[in-house]
């Protein structure tokens, strides 16, 4: 299918802005520059997010699954625990450089190479990229980078948005069990909103499209449903 750039951007923004009724974010996923190998790699879900970051000094550094596979003491799935986390930490503590988290070139591993983001947090950034961030010409969004790397078609992006919307409803029902009895009405409202964003009809006399059925289903044990099958 030919990608409609305006529609694509609208769906991307809809995913990035998704929040529960309490204002908490929905879905965990990102693409960052691994500070061991310097390549852009992805992580998805709570466990990967926790296990792919190590503390070095005052910073939380991203170390991809591929690199922590090489670390002694790794788990069977490659997540860093114990000796593996210490191994990655020792590499980074002894290394005089890091990688710019936008363009991936090497930068000095000093405080001068850290850029404070407007919303909080710091990133490693070379001088040109720091200038672009400062002037608003570039943004740092691990989740957007993740979406662009992992989801290549309109169908994949819409299916992801639908799954995330179902996850939002599940999370809200976990926080307030009284909402479960009103799932059909809440789902109908969510489907109407998704239809506007996606430019699709997810209801009506012809029924609901298969992927949109995700939003109707009620899980007794809602989980993180955003994970695509591919991995970098």
C-alpha positions as CSV (number, residue, x, y, z in Angstrom):
1,X,0.0,0.0,0.0
2,X,1.3,3.5,-0.8
3,X,1.9,5.4,2.4
4,X,-0.1,8.6,2.8
5,X,2.5,10.9,4.5
6,X,-0.1,13.1,6.2
7,X,-2.1,10.2,7.5
8,X,1.0,8.4,8.6
9,X,2.1,11.4,10.6
10,X,-1.4,11.7,12.1
11,X,-1.3,8.1,13.3
12,X,2.2,8.5,14.7
13,X,1.2,11.5,16.7
14,X,-1.9,9.7,17.9
15,X,0.2,6.8,19.3
16,X,2.8,9.1,20.9
17,X,0.1,11.2,22.6
18,X,-1.8,8.1,24.0
19,X,-2.5,8.4,27.7
20,X,-4.8,6.7,30.2
21,X,-7.5,8.7,32.0
22,X,-4.9,9.3,34.8
23,X,-2.4,10.7,32.4
24,X,0.0,7.8,32.4
25,X,1.7,6.7,29.1
26,X,0.6,3.6,27.2
27,X,3.1,1.1,25.8
28,X,6.8,0.8,26.4
29,X,9.1,0.7,23.4
30,X,12.0,2.6,22.0
31,X,15.0,2.7,19.7
32,X,18.2,4.1,21.1
33,X,21.9,4.2,20.2
34,X,23.7,1.4,22.1
35,X,26.6,3.0,24.0
36,X,28.6,-0.2,23.6
37,X,28.4,-0.9,19.9
38,X,27.1,2.5,18.6
39,X,24.2,1.0,16.6
40,X,20.6,2.0,16.8
41,X,18.7,-0.9,18.5
42,X,15.2,-1.4,19.8
43,X,13.7,-2.5,23.0
44,X,10.0,-3.4,23.7
45,X,8.1,-4.0,26.9
46,X,8.9,-3.3,30.6
47,X,11.4,-6.2,31.1
48,X,13.5,-5.2,28.0
49,X,13.4,-1.6,29.0
50,X,14.7,-2.3,32.5
51,X,17.3,-5.0,31.5
52,X,18.8,-3.0,28.6
53,X,19.8,-0.1,30.7
54,X,22.7,0.0,33.2
55,X,23.7,2.7,35.6
56,X,27.1,4.4,35.0
57,X,27.8,7.2,37.5
58,X,24.7,9.4,37.4
59,X,23.5,8.2,34.0
60,X,21.4,5.3,32.7
61,X,23.1,4.0,29.6
62,X,21.3,1.9,26.9
63,X,23.1,-1.4,26.1
64,X,21.4,-3.4,23.4
65,X,20.4,-7.1,23.7
66,X,23.0,-8.0,21.1
67,X,25.8,-6.6,23.2
68,X,24.6,-8.0,26.5
69,X,24.4,-11.4,24.8
70,X,28.2,-11.2,24.7
71,X,28.5,-10.3,28.3
72,X,29.5,-13.1,30.8
73,X,26.7,-13.8,33.2
74,X,23.8,-13.0,30.8
75,X,20.5,-14.8,31.1
76,X,19.3,-17.3,28.4
77,X,17.4,-14.5,26.7
78,X,20.3,-12.1,26.8
79,X,19.1,-9.8,29.5
80,X,21.8,-8.4,31.8
81,X,21.8,-9.4,35.4
82,X,24.6,-9.6,37.9
83,X,28.0,-10.2,36.2
84,X,26.6,-9.2,32.8
85,X,25.5,-5.8,34.0
86,X,28.8,-5.3,35.7
87,X,30.7,-6.2,32.6
88,X,28.8,-3.6,30.5
89,X,29.3,-1.0,33.2
90,X,33.0,-1.6,33.3
91,X,33.3,-1.2,29.6
92,X,31.5,2.1,29.7
93,X,33.3,3.4,32.8
94,X,36.7,2.8,31.2
95,X,35.7,4.2,27.8
96,X,36.6,7.9,27.2
97,X,33.8,8.4,24.6
98,X,30.2,7.8,24.0
99,X,28.0,7.9,20.8
100,X,25.8,10.8,19.8
101,X,22.2,9.6,20.4
102,X,21.0,11.3,17.2
103,X,23.8,10.8,14.5
104,X,25.8,8.1,16.3
105,X,29.3,9.7,15.9
106,X,31.7,9.4,18.8
107,X,31.6,12.3,21.4
108,X,33.8,12.8,24.4
109,X,32.3,11.0,27.5
110,X,32.3,14.3,29.5
111,X,29.5,16.4,30.9
112,X,30.0,18.9,28.0
113,X,28.6,16.2,25.7
114,X,25.4,15.9,27.7
115,X,22.4,17.8,26.4
116,X,19.5,18.6,28.7
117,X,16.2,17.8,27.0
118,X,13.3,20.3,27.4
119,X,11.1,17.6,29.0
120,X,13.8,16.4,31.4
121,X,16.6,13.9,31.0
122,X,19.9,14.1,29.2
123,X,21.3,12.6,26.0
124,X,24.7,12.3,24.5
125,X,24.9,14.8,21.6
126,X,27.6,16.1,19.3
127,X,27.8,19.9,19.0
128,X,25.8,20.1,15.7
129,X,23.1,17.8,17.0
130,X,22.9,19.7,20.3
131,X,22.5,22.9,18.3
132,X,19.6,21.4,16.3
133,X,18.0,20.2,19.5
134,X,18.4,23.6,21.1
135,X,16.9,25.4,18.1
136,X,14.0,23.0,17.7
137,X,15.3,21.6,14.4
138,X,15.5,18.1,15.7
139,X,13.6,16.2,18.4
140,X,14.8,13.3,20.5
141,X,12.1,10.6,20.6
142,X,13.1,7.0,21.2
143,X,9.5,5.8,20.8
144,X,9.0,7.6,17.4
145,X,12.3,6.1,16.2
146,X,11.1,2.7,17.3
147,X,7.8,3.1,15.4
148,X,9.6,4.2,12.2
149,X,12.0,1.3,12.4
150,X,9.6,-1.5,13.3
151,X,6.4,-0.5,11.5
152,X,6.9,-0.2,7.8
153,X,3.3,-0.2,6.4
154,X,0.0,1.6,7.1
155,X,-1.5,-1.7,8.1
156,X,1.2,-2.4,10.7
157,X,1.0,1.1,12.1
158,X,-2.8,1.0,12.4
159,X,-2.8,-2.4,14.0
160,X,-0.2,-1.2,16.5
161,X,-2.4,1.8,17.3
162,X,-5.5,-0.4,17.8
163,X,-3.6,-2.8,20.1
164,X,-2.3,0.1,22.1
165,X,-5.9,1.5,22.4
166,X,-7.0,-1.9,23.7
167,X,-4.1,-1.8,26.1
168,X,-5.2,1.6,27.3
169,X,-8.7,0.4,28.0
170,X,-7.3,-2.6,29.9
171,X,-5.0,-0.5,32.0
172,X,-7.9,1.8,33.0
173,X,-10.0,-1.1,33.9
174,X,-7.2,-2.5,36.0
175,X,-7.0,0.8,37.9
176,X,-10.8,1.1,38.2
177,X,-12.7,-2.2,38.0
178,X,-16.0,-0.4,37.7
179,X,-15.1,0.5,34.2
180,X,-15.3,-3.1,33.0
181,X,-19.1,-3.1,32.9
182,X,-19.0,-0.1,30.5
183,X,-16.4,-1.7,28.1
184,X,-18.8,-1.8,25.1
185,X,-19.5,1.9,25.2
186,X,-15.9,2.8,25.9
187,X,-14.7,0.6,23.1
188,X,-17.2,2.1,20.7
189,X,-15.9,5.6,21.5
190,X,-12.3,4.5,21.1
191,X,-13.2,2.9,17.7
192,X,-14.9,6.0,16.5
193,X,-11.8,8.1,17.4
194,X,-9.5,5.5,15.8
195,X,-11.6,5.6,12.7
196,X,-11.2,9.4,12.4
197,X,-7.4,9.2,12.8
198,X,-7.0,6.2,10.5
199,X,-9.5,7.2,7.9
200,X,-11.3,3.9,8.3
201,X,-14.7,2.6,9.3
202,X,-14.3,0.3,12.2
203,X,-18.0,-0.4,12.8
204,X,-21.3,-0.2,11.1
205,X,-23.5,-2.8,9.4
206,X,-20.5,-4.5,7.8
207,X,-19.1,-5.2,11.3
208,X,-15.7,-4.5,12.7
209,X,-12.4,-5.2,10.9
210,X,-10.5,-8.1,12.4
211,X,-7.6,-6.0,13.8
212,X,-10.1,-3.6,15.5
213,X,-11.6,-6.5,17.4
214,X,-8.6,-6.2,19.7
215,X,-10.2,-3.2,21.3
216,X,-13.4,-5.1,22.1
217,X,-11.7,-8.0,23.8
218,X,-11.4,-7.8,27.6
219,X,-8.4,-9.5,29.2
220,X,-8.6,-10.6,32.8
221,X,-4.8,-10.1,32.9
222,X,-4.0,-7.3,30.6
223,X,-0.4,-7.2,29.4
224,X,1.9,-5.2,27.2
225,X,0.5,-5.8,23.7
226,X,2.7,-3.5,21.7
227,X,5.5,-5.8,20.7
228,X,6.1,-6.5,17.1
229,X,7.8,-9.7,16.1
230,X,10.9,-8.3,14.5
231,X,14.0,-7.3,16.4
232,X,17.1,-5.3,15.6
